[in-house]
């Protein structure tokens, strides 16, 4: 299965309205961030599909990401903690030092002037050069993530057992 087909299958797991929103946000981000890789993760324990937009094949190098949940979508900025000056409307949620997010209930939310200001500030901060002539590719990391989780659970030590006291 190719990456686009696999990504479509992940979107299909959501309610139609949420899937449409996710696909539309993805299209807007691809237009806004040409040439970046789309690194896809599936977090089953949070029912989340995350697509990071990165200059490398690693999601953690990403500039921003969209996260799709059963209840809606969020746009996360990797350097969100440093974007406070670009966020006079206080749209960014979270208290983390790095990642902060904005709730996107509709595609129109993404088109707000405040979001564009955050995107521009994030690009400037990351010093990422966009290349409209280069087509970014989709990298599915979802399967690797599942395997890491399985390996971690296999390596976990067994629970400590208490020795039963023997009567004297």
C-alpha positions as CSV (number, residue, x, y, z in Angstrom):
1,X,0.0,0.0,0.0
2,X,1.4,3.4,-0.9
3,X,1.7,6.2,1.6
4,X,-1.3,8.3,0.1
5,X,-3.6,5.2,0.3
6,X,-2.5,4.5,3.8
7,X,-3.1,8.1,4.9
8,X,-6.5,8.0,3.3
9,X,-7.3,4.9,5.4
10,X,-6.4,6.8,8.5
11,X,-8.7,9.7,7.6
12,X,-11.5,7.2,6.9
13,X,-11.5,6.1,10.6
14,X,-13.0,9.5,11.6
15,X,-16.5,10.8,11.2
16,X,-17.0,12.3,7.7
17,X,-17.1,15.9,8.9
18,X,-13.9,15.5,10.9
19,X,-12.2,13.6,8.0
20,X,-13.2,16.4,5.6
21,X,-11.7,19.0,7.9
22,X,-8.5,17.1,8.3
23,X,-8.1,16.6,4.5
24,X,-8.8,20.3,3.9
25,X,-6.3,21.4,6.5
26,X,-3.7,19.1,5.0
27,X,-4.3,20.6,1.6
28,X,-3.9,24.1,3.0
29,X,-0.7,23.2,4.8
30,X,0.7,21.6,1.7
31,X,0.1,24.8,-0.2
32,X,1.4,27.0,2.6
33,X,4.5,24.8,3.2
34,X,5.7,23.5,-0.1
35,X,8.6,21.1,-0.2
36,X,8.3,20.0,3.4
37,X,7.9,16.3,4.3
38,X,4.6,15.2,5.8
39,X,5.5,12.8,8.6
40,X,2.4,10.8,9.7
41,X,1.9,9.3,13.2
42,X,-1.1,7.5,14.6
43,X,-1.6,7.7,18.4
44,X,-4.2,5.0,19.0
45,X,-4.3,5.7,22.8
46,X,-5.4,9.3,22.1
47,X,-7.4,8.4,18.9
48,X,-5.2,11.0,17.1
49,X,-3.8,11.2,13.6
50,X,-0.9,13.7,13.5
51,X,0.8,15.0,10.4
52,X,4.0,17.0,11.1
53,X,5.4,19.3,8.4
54,X,9.2,19.0,8.6
55,X,12.2,19.9,6.5
56,X,13.7,16.5,7.3
57,X,12.2,13.0,7.4
58,X,11.8,13.3,11.2
59,X,8.6,14.7,12.7
60,X,10.4,16.1,15.7
61,X,12.2,18.6,13.3
62,X,8.8,19.8,12.2
63,X,7.7,23.4,12.0
64,X,4.1,22.6,12.8
65,X,1.6,19.7,12.7
66,X,-2.1,19.1,12.5
67,X,-3.7,16.7,14.9
68,X,-7.0,15.2,14.1
69,X,-9.2,13.9,17.0
70,X,-12.7,12.5,17.1
71,X,-13.8,15.9,18.5
72,X,-12.0,18.1,16.0
73,X,-8.5,19.4,15.0
74,X,-5.6,21.3,16.3
75,X,-2.7,23.1,14.7
76,X,0.4,22.7,16.8
77,X,3.6,24.8,16.6
78,X,6.9,23.1,17.5
79,X,8.3,26.4,18.8
80,X,4.9,27.6,20.2
81,X,6.5,28.7,23.4
82,X,8.5,31.3,21.6
83,X,5.6,32.6,19.5
84,X,4.0,34.7,22.2
85,X,4.9,38.0,20.5
86,X,3.2,36.8,17.3
87,X,0.1,35.8,19.3
88,X,-1.5,39.0,20.6
89,X,-4.9,37.4,20.4
90,X,-3.7,34.6,22.8
91,X,-4.9,31.8,20.5
92,X,-2.1,29.4,21.5
93,X,-3.1,26.9,24.1
94,X,-0.8,25.1,26.4
95,X,1.9,25.9,29.0
96,X,4.7,23.8,27.6
97,X,8.1,25.3,26.9
98,X,8.0,24.2,23.3
99,X,4.8,22.9,21.7
100,X,1.6,25.0,21.8
101,X,-1.6,24.6,19.8
102,X,-4.6,26.3,18.3
103,X,-8.1,24.6,18.1
104,X,-9.4,24.6,14.5
105,X,-13.1,23.9,14.4
106,X,-13.5,24.8,10.7
107,X,-11.3,25.5,7.7
108,X,-12.2,29.2,8.1
109,X,-10.4,29.1,11.4
110,X,-7.1,28.2,9.6
111,X,-7.6,31.2,7.2
112,X,-7.7,33.8,10.0
113,X,-5.1,36.6,9.9
114,X,-3.9,35.6,13.4
115,X,-3.1,32.0,12.2
116,X,-1.2,33.4,9.2
117,X,0.8,35.6,11.5
118,X,1.7,32.6,13.7
119,X,2.7,30.6,10.6
120,X,4.9,33.4,9.3
121,X,6.5,33.8,12.7
122,X,7.1,30.1,13.0
123,X,8.7,30.0,9.6
124,X,11.0,32.9,10.5
125,X,11.9,31.3,13.8
126,X,12.7,27.9,12.3
127,X,14.7,29.5,9.5
128,X,13.1,27.0,7.1
129,X,13.3,27.8,3.4
130,X,10.3,26.7,1.4
131,X,10.8,25.4,-2.1
132,X,7.7,25.6,-4.3
133,X,9.4,23.6,-7.0
134,X,10.1,20.6,-4.7
135,X,7.3,18.3,-3.8
136,X,7.3,17.1,-0.3
137,X,6.7,13.4,0.3
138,X,4.5,11.6,2.8
139,X,6.3,9.4,5.3
140,X,4.3,7.0,7.4
141,X,5.8,6.5,10.8
142,X,2.6,5.0,12.3
143,X,3.6,1.4,11.9
144,X,7.1,2.0,13.4
145,X,5.5,3.7,16.4
146,X,3.3,0.7,17.1
147,X,6.3,-1.6,16.9
148,X,8.3,0.6,19.3
149,X,5.4,0.4,21.8
150,X,5.2,-3.4,21.5
151,X,9.0,-3.7,22.0
152,X,8.9,-1.4,25.1
153,X,6.1,-3.5,26.7
154,X,8.1,-6.7,26.1
155,X,11.2,-5.1,27.8
156,X,9.3,-4.0,30.8
157,X,10.4,-5.8,33.9
158,X,7.9,-8.1,35.6
159,X,6.1,-6.6,38.6
160,X,8.1,-7.0,41.9
161,X,6.9,-9.8,44.0
162,X,6.9,-9.7,47.8
163,X,8.3,-12.7,49.5
164,X,5.8,-14.4,51.8
165,X,6.9,-14.4,55.4
166,X,7.4,-17.9,56.7
167,X,6.3,-18.6,60.3
168,X,9.1,-19.6,62.7
